[in-house]
Amino acid sequence: MKNELLAALGWIIGIQGALGFIGRTWSDGDWGLLHLWFTPPTALYIVMAVAGLAFGIAVDVRRKQEKRAAGR
């Protein structure tokens, strides 16, 4: 349960960062939800995308390793 929540949180952060960066770069405004509360710089969107996606992938990989180890 905890791993699924952490993975989902990582994916959400990564997607929000990617949406903000893509919207600001190739559109006329930010996409996602963050721009509704404050205006983050483009660098923060990039950091969020990379960190969130890396965190989501790392948690998913760890969960699969634990599942595989428990099956042995």
Backbone as a chain_set.jsonl record, in Angstrom:
{"seq": "MKNELLAALGWIIGIQGALGFIGRTWSDGDWGLLHLWFTPPTALYIVMAVAGLAFGIAVDVRRKQEKRAAGR", "coords": {"N": [[0.824, -1.2, 0.0], [1.88, 1.267, 0.855], [4.024, 1.555, -0.934], [2.666, 1.758, -3.371], [1.336, 4.187, -3.055], [3.495, 5.979, -2.799], [4.701, 5.62, -5.307], [2.649, 6.536, -6.985], [2.549, 9.21, -6.179], [5.083, 10.099, -7.028], [4.793, 9.759, -9.821], [2.708, 11.588, -10.323], [3.882, 14.051, -9.6], [5.955, 14.109, -11.487], [4.489, 14.145, -13.894], [3.077, 16.566, -13.639], [5.221, 18.352, -13.675], [6.227, 17.861, -16.258], [4.008, 18.582, -17.827], [3.8, 21.329, -17.204], [6.262, 22.306, -18.193], [6.134, 21.571, -20.951], [3.801, 22.918, -21.743], [4.53, 25.591, -21.267], [6.717, 25.85, -22.975], [5.962, 25.051, -25.637], [3.47, 26.151, -26.028], [0.978, 28.671, -25.311], [0.834, 29.054, -22.591], [1.16, 27.808, -19.171], [0.541, 24.353, -18.42], [-1.337, 21.957, -16.51], [-1.712, 21.871, -12.896], [-0.252, 23.473, -11.114], [0.226, 26.163, -11.881], [-2.071, 27.415, -11.182], [-1.913, 28.09, -8.523], [0.6, 29.296, -8.02], [3.34, 30.842, -9.836], [5.648, 28.958, -11.069], [9.164, 28.856, -11.934], [10.586, 27.913, -15.14], [12.72, 26.158, -14.857], [12.118, 24.853, -12.466], [9.934, 23.313, -13.235], [11.232, 21.512, -14.941], [12.971, 20.196, -13.147], [11.064, 19.059, -11.446], [9.794, 17.294, -13.232], [11.869, 15.484, -13.927], [12.761, 14.546, -11.379], [10.363, 13.579, -10.228], [9.521, 11.571, -12.062], [11.771, 9.89, -11.95], [11.644, 9.136, -9.267], [9.158, 7.813, -9.199], [9.685, 5.657, -10.95], [11.81, 4.411, -9.579], [10.556, 3.562, -7.194], [8.66, 1.783, -8.236], [10.364, -0.16, -9.368], [11.689, -1.077, -7.055], [9.503, -2.139, -5.678], [8.789, -4.268, -7.361], [11.095, -5.824, -7.119], [10.989, -6.516, -4.405], [8.635, -8.005, -4.423], [9.392, -10.1, -6.081], [11.44, -11.219, -4.511], [9.977, -12.06, -2.3], [8.522, -14.102, -3.371], [10.247, -16.198, -3.658]], "CA": [[0.0, 0.0, 0.0], [2.768, 2.424, 0.962], [4.775, 1.676, -2.185], [1.771, 2.231, -4.428], [1.086, 5.606, -2.806], [4.719, 6.704, -3.134], [4.869, 5.577, -6.759], [1.652, 7.434, -7.568], [2.982, 10.572, -5.885], [6.187, 10.382, -7.939], [4.265, 9.91, -11.175], [1.932, 12.832, -10.385], [4.834, 15.161, -9.608], [6.629, 14.089, -12.786], [3.558, 14.558, -14.942], [2.828, 17.998, -13.471], [6.409, 19.051, -14.162], [6.282, 17.732, -17.719], [2.938, 19.399, -18.396], [4.162, 22.735, -17.08], [7.352, 22.615, -19.129], [5.645, 21.472, -22.333], [2.861, 24.004, -21.983], [5.236, 26.874, -21.326], [7.663, 25.864, -24.085], [5.343, 24.924, -26.95], [2.112, 26.671, -26.027], [0.932, 30.051, -24.839], [0.763, 29.126, -21.134], [1.439, 26.59, -18.413], [-0.49, 23.329, -18.301], [-1.294, 21.323, -15.208], [-2.396, 22.552, -11.801], [0.591, 24.357, -10.304], [0.113, 27.569, -12.244], [-3.267, 27.978, -10.558], [-1.572, 28.559, -7.184], [1.753, 30.187, -8.135], [4.008, 30.762, -11.132], [7.0, 28.429, -10.912], [10.056, 29.051, -13.082], [10.691, 26.774, -16.045], [13.69, 25.209, -14.298], [11.43, 24.031, -11.466], [9.158, 22.314, -13.972], [12.157, 20.477, -15.42], [13.4, 19.432, -11.966], [9.918, 18.25, -11.012], [9.577, 16.205, -14.187], [12.941, 14.491, -13.806], [12.749, 13.951, -10.041], [9.133, 12.818, -10.034], [9.547, 10.354, -12.864], [12.813, 9.016, -11.393], [11.122, 8.593, -8.007], [8.128, 6.836, -9.533], [10.327, 4.47, -11.521], [12.579, 3.744, -8.524], [9.632, 2.874, -6.283], [8.108, 0.641, -8.964], [11.41, -1.188, -9.474], [11.876, -1.653, -5.721], [8.317, -2.945, -5.354], [8.884, -5.503, -8.123], [12.173, -6.619, -6.527], [10.479, -7.073, -3.148], [7.651, -9.009, -4.78], [10.146, -11.247, -6.598], [12.151, -11.83, -3.383], [9.004, -12.709, -1.445], [8.042, -15.288, -4.072], [11.266, -17.261, -3.662]], "C": [[0.863, 1.257, 0.0], [3.535, 2.645, -0.341], [3.908, 2.204, -3.323], [1.502, 3.72, -4.288], [2.311, 6.448, -3.174], [4.961, 6.729, -4.642], [3.889, 6.532, -7.44], [2.038, 8.895, -7.35], [4.129, 10.985, -6.813], [5.711, 10.61, -9.356], [3.492, 11.22, -11.325], [2.855, 14.045, -10.434], [5.545, 15.247, -10.962], [5.736, 14.57, -13.909], [3.261, 16.047, -14.846], [4.016, 18.823, -13.971], [6.503, 19.014, -15.678], [5.213, 18.593, -18.38], [3.268, 20.887, -18.324], [5.241, 23.145, -18.064], [6.872, 22.605, -20.574], [4.702, 22.622, -22.652], [3.545, 25.346, -22.112], [6.126, 26.964, -22.557], [6.967, 25.896, -25.449], [3.898, 25.426, -27.026], [2.137, 28.098, -25.477], [0.825, 30.165, -23.315], [1.061, 27.789, -20.487], [0.249, 25.639, -18.467], [-0.358, 22.717, -16.923], [-1.981, 22.183, -14.158], [-1.559, 23.591, -11.073], [0.404, 25.832, -10.624], [-1.152, 28.219, -11.684], [-2.958, 28.581, -9.189], [-0.39, 29.528, -7.187], [2.413, 29.979, -9.487], [5.438, 30.268, -10.951], [7.862, 28.729, -12.136], [10.157, 27.765, -13.917], [11.655, 25.718, -15.504], [13.042, 24.309, -13.246], [10.572, 22.966, -12.136], [10.047, 21.175, -14.448], [12.613, 19.591, -14.264], [12.275, 18.541, -11.477], [9.693, 17.062, -11.935], [10.615, 15.103, -14.005], [12.885, 13.78, -12.454], [11.508, 13.092, -9.815], [9.119, 11.519, -10.811], [10.613, 9.376, -12.361], [12.331, 8.364, -10.095], [10.056, 7.533, -8.274], [8.707, 5.543, -10.085], [11.081, 3.7, -10.442], [11.671, 2.977, -7.567], [9.019, 1.659, -6.969], [9.117, -0.496, -9.081], [11.629, -1.865, -8.124], [10.706, -2.555, -5.331], [8.369, -4.279, -6.089], [9.976, -6.414, -7.569], [11.709, -7.267, -5.227], [9.474, -8.18, -3.414], [8.338, -10.278, -5.271], [10.863, -11.975, -5.465], [11.182, -12.564, -2.459], [8.48, -14.006, -2.066], [9.012, -16.438, -4.051], [11.176, -18.123, -2.454]], "O": [[0.612, 2.195, -0.757], [3.68, 3.779, -0.799], [4.366, 3.003, -4.14], [1.446, 4.439, -5.285], [2.177, 7.506, -3.789], [5.381, 7.749, -5.188], [4.261, 7.252, -8.366], [1.869, 9.722, -8.245], [4.138, 12.104, -7.325], [6.161, 11.539, -10.026], [3.611, 11.891, -12.35], [2.632, 14.963, -11.222], [5.712, 16.335, -11.512], [6.177, 15.319, -14.781], [3.199, 16.727, -15.87], [3.838, 19.861, -14.609], [6.821, 20.022, -16.309], [5.48, 19.258, -19.381], [3.036, 21.621, -19.285], [5.151, 24.198, -18.695], [7.168, 23.525, -21.335], [4.798, 23.231, -23.718], [3.184, 26.153, -22.969], [6.278, 28.044, -23.128], [7.343, 26.683, -26.317], [3.192, 25.144, -27.994], [3.204, 28.653, -25.215], [0.733, 31.278, -22.797], [1.196, 26.77, -21.163], [-0.902, 26.068, -18.551], [0.641, 22.941, -16.24], [-2.732, 23.103, -14.483], [-2.115, 24.508, -10.468], [0.422, 26.665, -9.718], [-1.285, 29.442, -11.711], [-3.661, 29.486, -8.74], [-0.39, 30.492, -6.421], [2.076, 29.038, -10.205], [6.344, 31.066, -10.707], [7.347, 28.843, -13.248], [9.847, 26.674, -13.438], [11.428, 24.52, -15.676], [13.382, 23.13, -13.147], [10.493, 21.838, -11.651], [9.664, 20.008, -14.37], [12.637, 18.367, -14.393], [12.509, 17.384, -11.128], [9.43, 15.952, -11.473], [10.269, 13.923, -13.938], [12.954, 12.553, -12.393], [11.605, 11.994, -9.267], [8.743, 10.476, -10.275], [10.383, 8.167, -12.346], [12.582, 7.183, -9.857], [10.055, 6.476, -7.643], [8.261, 4.455, -9.721], [11.004, 2.473, -10.391], [11.993, 1.856, -7.174], [8.873, 0.609, -6.344], [8.763, -1.663, -8.911], [11.741, -3.088, -8.054], [10.901, -3.608, -4.724], [8.033, -5.314, -5.514], [9.814, -7.634, -7.546], [12.001, -8.436, -4.975], [9.459, -9.188, -2.707], [7.931, -11.388, -4.93], [10.898, -13.205, -5.446], [11.541, -13.594, -1.89], [8.045, -14.906, -1.347], [8.639, -17.559, -4.395], [11.96, -19.061, -2.306]]}, "num_chains": 1, "name": "protein.A"}
